[in-house]
Amino acid sequence: MTHSARSPLKDKSLRLPGQSTSERLEKLLNERIETPGIVAAFFIGLAGLEWWRWYRPYPPQPVLFSIIALLGTTYAGWRVWRTRPAIRALRLGIEGERAVGQFLERLRAQGYHVLHDVLGQDFNIDHVLIGPAGVITVETKTWSKPQRGDAKIMFDGERLLIQGNAPERDPIAQARAQASWLRRVLAESTGRDLPVRAVVVFPGWYIERTAGGPRDVWVLEPKALPAFLAQEPEQLRPEDVHLASFHLSRFVRVGGKAGH
């Protein structure tokens, strides 16, 4: 064949649980681990070359180049050491999103369509459920538990406290913003104002809900989600479920472009 070959696939595949976090981890490893390692290897090689020149007739400078190699290696080691917490956090996040994604797949038997890692502009929604209870955005927070004491999260409908302390970034505001964005995307694509609810799940944590505050966001341990969904009145008919799922799947496949 003389003409150029091209892929037979027209659309992108659906994304996997934790794919955005995996991509961030890969970028972090490339920028902060591999690059310093290459720099250190360069200087070590340079020092080795200078030691080899020790045996040549012209004066070598092994001490100077060894010092340079030591400085380069020290810098690379410092960068690796500084990056380790971020790598651990990303790997934990990947494991959590995959575990929650696999658990949510079971809801297909209850009539739910499940999508993972739906990309917005500079953010992603970890999971989206579309079924009788409506459209559900699921944000997974895989946070390390304390070595001692209860792993408890308190939520009053508005504020969230982790072991009595407010988190640095507010997951409730994040979840609301995701749900609002997805509602707009589906409205633009389907021409329908579909109900969208935000959920934040914390694998392995005990969630204590107190009275007061709005209840537009659920904060749950993942295993509690099916029971909450079962108690909800029907928000979407089967044809609406298929409509929303079709349009959101198309949005994901074409790289984030809504339309009729």
Contacts in CASP RR format, 6 or more apart in sequence:
PFRMAT RR
TARGET T0000
AUTHOR 0000-0000-0000
METHOD contacts of the structure
MODEL  1
MTHSARSPLKDKSLRLPGQSTSERLEKLLNERIETPGIVAAFFIGLAGLE
WWRWYRPYPPQPVLFSIIALLGTTYAGWRVWRTRPAIRALRLGIEGERAV
GQFLERLRAQGYHVLHDVLGQDFNIDHVLIGPAGVITVETKTWSKPQRGD
AKIMFDGERLLIQGNAPERDPIAQARAQASWLRRVLAESTGRDLPVRAVV
VFPGWYIERTAGGPRDVWVLEPKALPAFLAQEPEQLRPEDVHLASFHLSR
FVRVGGKAGH
11 250 0 8 1.000
11 253 0 8 1.000
11 254 0 8 1.000
12 252 0 8 1.000
12 253 0 8 1.000
12 254 0 8 1.000
12 255 0 8 1.000
13 253 0 8 1.000
14 115 0 8 1.000
14 116 0 8 1.000
14 249 0 8 1.000
14 252 0 8 1.000
14 253 0 8 1.000
15 115 0 8 1.000
15 116 0 8 1.000
15 117 0 8 1.000
15 118 0 8 1.000
15 119 0 8 1.000
15 252 0 8 1.000
16 116 0 8 1.000
16 117 0 8 1.000
17 97 0 8 1.000
17 98 0 8 1.000
17 100 0 8 1.000
17 101 0 8 1.000
17 102 0 8 1.000
17 116 0 8 1.000
17 117 0 8 1.000
17 126 0 8 1.000
17 127 0 8 1.000
18 93 0 8 1.000
18 94 0 8 1.000
18 97 0 8 1.000
18 98 0 8 1.000
18 116 0 8 1.000
18 117 0 8 1.000
18 126 0 8 1.000
19 116 0 8 1.000
19 117 0 8 1.000
20 117 0 8 1.000
20 119 0 8 1.000
20 124 0 8 1.000
21 90 0 8 1.000
21 93 0 8 1.000
21 94 0 8 1.000
21 97 0 8 1.000
22 94 0 8 1.000
24 90 0 8 1.000
25 87 0 8 1.000
25 90 0 8 1.000
25 91 0 8 1.000
25 94 0 8 1.000
28 83 0 8 1.000
28 86 0 8 1.000
28 87 0 8 1.000
28 90 0 8 1.000
29 87 0 8 1.000
32 79 0 8 1.000
32 80 0 8 1.000
32 82 0 8 1.000
32 83 0 8 1.000
33 79 0 8 1.000
33 80 0 8 1.000
33 83 0 8 1.000
33 87 0 8 1.000
36 75 0 8 1.000
36 76 0 8 1.000
36 77 0 8 1.000
36 79 0 8 1.000
36 80 0 8 1.000
37 76 0 8 1.000
37 80 0 8 1.000
39 72 0 8 1.000
39 75 0 8 1.000
39 76 0 8 1.000
40 69 0 8 1.000
40 72 0 8 1.000
40 73 0 8 1.000
40 75 0 8 1.000
40 76 0 8 1.000
40 77 0 8 1.000
43 65 0 8 1.000
43 68 0 8 1.000
43 69 0 8 1.000
43 71 0 8 1.000
43 72 0 8 1.000
43 73 0 8 1.000
44 69 0 8 1.000
44 73 0 8 1.000
45 69 0 8 1.000
46 65 0 8 1.000
46 68 0 8 1.000
46 69 0 8 1.000
47 62 0 8 1.000
47 65 0 8 1.000
47 66 0 8 1.000
47 68 0 8 1.000
47 69 0 8 1.000
48 62 0 8 1.000
48 65 0 8 1.000
48 69 0 8 1.000
49 65 0 8 1.000
50 60 0 8 1.000
50 61 0 8 1.000
50 62 0 8 1.000
50 64 0 8 1.000
50 65 0 8 1.000
50 66 0 8 1.000
51 60 0 8 1.000
51 62 0 8 1.000
51 65 0 8 1.000
51 66 0 8 1.000
53 60 0 8 1.000
53 62 0 8 1.000
54 60 0 8 1.000
54 62 0 8 1.000
92 142 0 8 1.000
92 144 0 8 1.000
93 140 0 8 1.000
93 142 0 8 1.000
95 142 0 8 1.000
96 140 0 8 1.000
96 142 0 8 1.000
96 203 0 8 1.000
97 116 0 8 1.000
97 117 0 8 1.000
97 126 0 8 1.000
97 127 0 8 1.000
97 140 0 8 1.000
97 142 0 8 1.000
99 203 0 8 1.000
99 222 0 8 1.000
100 126 0 8 1.000
100 127 0 8 1.000
100 138 0 8 1.000
100 140 0 8 1.000
100 201 0 8 1.000
100 203 0 8 1.000
100 222 0 8 1.000
101 114 0 8 1.000
101 116 0 8 1.000
101 127 0 8 1.000
101 140 0 8 1.000
103 222 0 8 1.000
103 223 0 8 1.000
104 112 0 8 1.000
104 114 0 8 1.000
104 127 0 8 1.000
104 129 0 8 1.000
104 138 0 8 1.000
104 222 0 8 1.000
104 225 0 8 1.000
105 114 0 8 1.000
106 226 0 8 1.000
107 114 0 8 1.000
107 129 0 8 1.000
107 226 0 8 1.000
107 229 0 8 1.000
108 114 0 8 1.000
110 132 0 8 1.000
110 226 0 8 1.000
110 229 0 8 1.000
110 230 0 8 1.000
111 131 0 8 1.000
111 132 0 8 1.000
111 241 0 8 1.000
112 129 0 8 1.000
112 130 0 8 1.000
112 131 0 8 1.000
112 132 0 8 1.000
112 229 0 8 1.000
112 241 0 8 1.000
113 129 0 8 1.000
113 130 0 8 1.000
113 131 0 8 1.000
113 241 0 8 1.000
113 242 0 8 1.000
113 244 0 8 1.000
113 245 0 8 1.000
114 127 0 8 1.000
114 128 0 8 1.000
114 129 0 8 1.000
114 130 0 8 1.000
115 127 0 8 1.000
115 128 0 8 1.000
115 130 0 8 1.000
115 245 0 8 1.000
115 248 0 8 1.000
115 249 0 8 1.000
115 252 0 8 1.000
116 126 0 8 1.000
116 127 0 8 1.000
116 128 0 8 1.000
117 124 0 8 1.000
117 125 0 8 1.000
117 126 0 8 1.000
117 127 0 8 1.000
118 124 0 8 1.000
118 125 0 8 1.000
118 128 0 8 1.000
118 182 0 8 1.000
118 248 0 8 1.000
118 251 0 8 1.000
118 252 0 8 1.000
119 252 0 8 1.000
119 255 0 8 1.000
119 256 0 8 1.000
120 181 0 8 1.000
120 256 0 8 1.000
123 178 0 8 1.000
125 137 0 8 1.000
125 138 0 8 1.000
125 139 0 8 1.000
125 178 0 8 1.000
125 182 0 8 1.000
126 138 0 8 1.000
126 139 0 8 1.000
126 140 0 8 1.000
127 137 0 8 1.000
127 138 0 8 1.000
127 140 0 8 1.000
128 135 0 8 1.000
128 136 0 8 1.000
128 137 0 8 1.000
128 138 0 8 1.000
128 182 0 8 1.000
128 248 0 8 1.000
129 135 0 8 1.000
129 136 0 8 1.000
129 138 0 8 1.000
129 229 0 8 1.000
130 136 0 8 1.000
130 236 0 8 1.000
130 241 0 8 1.000
130 244 0 8 1.000
130 245 0 8 1.000
130 248 0 8 1.000
131 235 0 8 1.000
131 236 0 8 1.000
131 241 0 8 1.000
132 229 0 8 1.000
132 232 0 8 1.000
132 234 0 8 1.000
132 235 0 8 1.000
132 236 0 8 1.000
132 241 0 8 1.000
133 197 0 8 1.000
133 229 0 8 1.000
133 232 0 8 1.000
133 233 0 8 1.000
133 234 0 8 1.000
133 235 0 8 1.000
133 236 0 8 1.000
134 194 0 8 1.000
134 195 0 8 1.000
134 196 0 8 1.000
134 197 0 8 1.000
134 232 0 8 1.000
134 235 0 8 1.000
134 236 0 8 1.000
134 241 0 8 1.000
135 182 0 8 1.000
135 183 0 8 1.000
135 186 0 8 1.000
135 194 0 8 1.000
135 195 0 8 1.000
135 196 0 8 1.000
135 197 0 8 1.000
135 236 0 8 1.000
135 244 0 8 1.000
136 196 0 8 1.000
136 197 0 8 1.000
136 198 0 8 1.000
136 199 0 8 1.000
136 229 0 8 1.000
137 175 0 8 1.000
137 178 0 8 1.000
137 179 0 8 1.000
137 182 0 8 1.000
137 196 0 8 1.000
137 197 0 8 1.000
137 198 0 8 1.000
137 199 0 8 1.000
138 199 0 8 1.000
138 200 0 8 1.000
138 201 0 8 1.000
138 225 0 8 1.000
139 171 0 8 1.000
139 174 0 8 1.000
139 175 0 8 1.000
139 178 0 8 1.000
139 198 0 8 1.000
139 199 0 8 1.000
139 200 0 8 1.000
139 201 0 8 1.000
140 201 0 8 1.000
140 203 0 8 1.000
140 222 0 8 1.000
141 171 0 8 1.000
141 200 0 8 1.000
141 201 0 8 1.000
141 202 0 8 1.000
142 202 0 8 1.000
142 203 0 8 1.000
143 162 0 8 1.000
143 202 0 8 1.000
143 205 0 8 1.000
145 151 0 8 1.000
145 204 0 8 1.000
145 205 0 8 1.000
146 163 0 8 1.000
150 206 0 8 1.000
151 163 0 8 1.000
151 204 0 8 1.000
151 205 0 8 1.000
151 206 0 8 1.000
152 163 0 8 1.000
152 205 0 8 1.000
152 206 0 8 1.000
152 207 0 8 1.000
152 208 0 8 1.000
153 160 0 8 1.000
153 161 0 8 1.000
153 162 0 8 1.000
153 202 0 8 1.000
153 205 0 8 1.000
153 206 0 8 1.000
153 207 0 8 1.000
153 208 0 8 1.000
153 219 0 8 1.000
154 160 0 8 1.000
154 161 0 8 1.000
154 164 0 8 1.000
154 208 0 8 1.000
154 209 0 8 1.000
154 210 0 8 1.000
155 161 0 8 1.000
155 207 0 8 1.000
155 208 0 8 1.000
155 209 0 8 1.000
155 210 0 8 1.000
155 219 0 8 1.000
156 209 0 8 1.000
156 210 0 8 1.000
156 211 0 8 1.000
156 212 0 8 1.000
156 213 0 8 1.000
157 172 0 8 1.000
157 209 0 8 1.000
157 210 0 8 1.000
157 212 0 8 1.000
157 213 0 8 1.000
157 214 0 8 1.000
157 215 0 8 1.000
157 217 0 8 1.000
157 219 0 8 1.000
158 172 0 8 1.000
158 212 0 8 1.000
158 213 0 8 1.000
158 214 0 8 1.000
159 166 0 8 1.000
159 172 0 8 1.000
160 166 0 8 1.000
160 167 0 8 1.000
160 170 0 8 1.000
160 171 0 8 1.000
160 172 0 8 1.000
160 200 0 8 1.000
160 219 0 8 1.000
171 200 0 8 1.000
172 200 0 8 1.000
172 217 0 8 1.000
172 219 0 8 1.000
175 198 0 8 1.000
175 199 0 8 1.000
175 200 0 8 1.000
175 217 0 8 1.000
176 198 0 8 1.000
176 216 0 8 1.000
176 217 0 8 1.000
178 198 0 8 1.000
179 196 0 8 1.000
179 197 0 8 1.000
179 198 0 8 1.000
179 217 0 8 1.000
180 196 0 8 1.000
182 196 0 8 1.000
182 248 0 8 1.000
183 193 0 8 1.000
183 194 0 8 1.000
183 196 0 8 1.000
185 248 0 8 1.000
185 251 0 8 1.000
185 258 0 8 1.000
186 192 0 8 1.000
186 194 0 8 1.000
186 196 0 8 1.000
186 244 0 8 1.000
186 247 0 8 1.000
186 248 0 8 1.000
187 193 0 8 1.000
187 194 0 8 1.000
188 258 0 8 1.000
188 259 0 8 1.000
189 247 0 8 1.000
189 248 0 8 1.000
189 250 0 8 1.000
189 251 0 8 1.000
189 258 0 8 1.000
189 259 0 8 1.000
189 260 0 8 1.000
190 243 0 8 1.000
190 244 0 8 1.000
190 247 0 8 1.000
190 260 0 8 1.000
191 260 0 8 1.000
192 240 0 8 1.000
192 243 0 8 1.000
194 236 0 8 1.000
194 240 0 8 1.000
194 244 0 8 1.000
195 235 0 8 1.000
195 236 0 8 1.000
197 216 0 8 1.000
197 217 0 8 1.000
197 218 0 8 1.000
198 216 0 8 1.000
198 217 0 8 1.000
198 218 0 8 1.000
199 217 0 8 1.000
199 218 0 8 1.000
199 219 0 8 1.000
199 220 0 8 1.000
199 225 0 8 1.000
200 217 0 8 1.000
200 218 0 8 1.000
200 219 0 8 1.000
200 220 0 8 1.000
201 219 0 8 1.000
201 220 0 8 1.000
201 221 0 8 1.000
201 222 0 8 1.000
201 225 0 8 1.000
202 219 0 8 1.000
202 220 0 8 1.000
202 221 0 8 1.000
203 221 0 8 1.000
203 222 0 8 1.000
204 221 0 8 1.000
205 221 0 8 1.000
206 221 0 8 1.000
207 219 0 8 1.000
207 220 0 8 1.000
207 221 0 8 1.000
207 224 0 8 1.000
209 219 0 8 1.000
218 225 0 8 1.000
218 228 0 8 1.000
220 228 0 8 1.000
236 244 0 8 1.000
247 258 0 8 1.000
247 259 0 8 1.000
251 257 0 8 1.000
251 258 0 8 1.000
END
